[in-house]
Structures are given as structure tokens and as C-alpha cells.
Amino acid sequence: MTTDGFGDEERLTADRAAMLKLAAARMPFGKHSGMRLVDLPEPYVIWPAQKGFPQGELGKMLRIVYEVKVNGLEYLFKKI
């Protein structure tokens, strides 16, 4: 058991669920409306990183997509 009260298997299940949710999430507005967040062009994701991510779940997901893209980790979504 880890310090947060979750076991390794519970954490992996939660992480997998979060990745699947992120992989399926779509941009709800703008030029790329309907596009999966993980498929957004990098410049489109960098702009809110510089100006401020939106509040709520969308902002959290865009922040993760930003980190994935700027660190060259897109391969994480290829198998999903």
C-alpha cells in the first residue's frame, strides 16, 4: 500500500482509465472542434500553455497533452 492509500493495481487501473479518457477526449470548440485532444497540433496546445489553460477538466487534459507533446511522448497514445 502506498502513502496515498492506493495499491499498485488500483493505481494502474486508475492511470489506465485516465489515459483512455484523455485519448478519447475531443476539443469542444474552436478551429479544431471535434478533434481528439491528443491529435491537436502542437502550436495549438502551446498557445493556452502561454496564455493560461481553461478551468476545469478540459484545462487539466490540455495541460497533460501539452506535457506529452513538448516532451516527445506522443507514442504513449499510439497503442490506445
C-alpha positions in Angstrom: 0.0 0.0 0.0 1.3 3.4 -0.9 1.1 6.6 1.2 -2.0 7.7 -0.7 -3.9 4.6 0.3 -4.0 3.0 -3.1 -2.3 -0.2 -4.0 -0.2 -0.7 -7.2 -3.0 -2.5 -9.0 -5.6 0.2 -8.1 -3.2 2.9 -9.3 -2.6 1.2 -12.6 -6.3 0.8 -13.2 -6.9 4.5 -12.4 -4.0 5.6 -14.6 -5.2 3.4 -17.5 -8.7 4.8 -17.1 -7.4 8.3 -17.1 -5.3 7.7 -20.2 -8.2 6.1 -22.1 -10.4 9.1 -21.1 -7.8 11.5 -22.3 -7.2 9.6 -25.6 -11.0 9.8 -26.3 -11.5 13.4 -25.3 -12.3 15.9 -28.1 -11.8 19.6 -28.5 -15.3 21.1 -27.8 -14.8 24.4 -29.6 -12.6 26.5 -31.9 -10.8 25.8 -35.1 -10.2 22.2 -34.2 -13.6 21.5 -32.7 -14.3 17.7 -32.6 -10.6 16.7 -33.0 -9.2 14.4 -30.3 -7.1 16.4 -27.9 -4.1 14.1 -28.4 -4.2 14.9 -32.1 -4.2 18.7 -31.8 -1.3 20.4 -33.5 1.5 21.3 -31.0 1.2 25.1 -31.7 -2.5 24.9 -30.8 -1.6 23.3 -27.5 1.3 25.7 -26.8 -0.8 28.8 -27.0 -3.0 28.1 -23.9 0.1 27.0 -22.1 1.4 30.5 -22.6 -1.9 32.3 -22.1 -3.4 30.1 -19.4 -5.2 26.8 -19.6 -9.0 26.9 -19.3 -10.5 25.9 -15.9 -11.9 22.5 -15.2 -11.4 19.1 -16.8 -10.6 20.5 -20.2 -7.8 22.6 -18.8 -6.4 19.6 -16.9 -6.5 17.4 -20.1 -4.9 20.1 -22.2 -2.1 20.6 -19.7 -1.4 16.8 -19.9 -1.5 16.9 -23.7 0.9 19.9 -23.7 3.4 18.0 -21.5 3.1 14.9 -23.7 3.8 16.9 -26.9 6.6 19.1 -25.7 8.4 16.1 -24.2 8.0 13.9 -27.3 5.8 11.3 -25.6 3.1 11.0 -28.2 4.0 7.3 -28.6 2.1 6.8 -25.3 -1.1 7.3 -27.2 -0.3 5.2 -30.3 -1.3 1.9 -28.8 -4.6 3.3 -27.3 
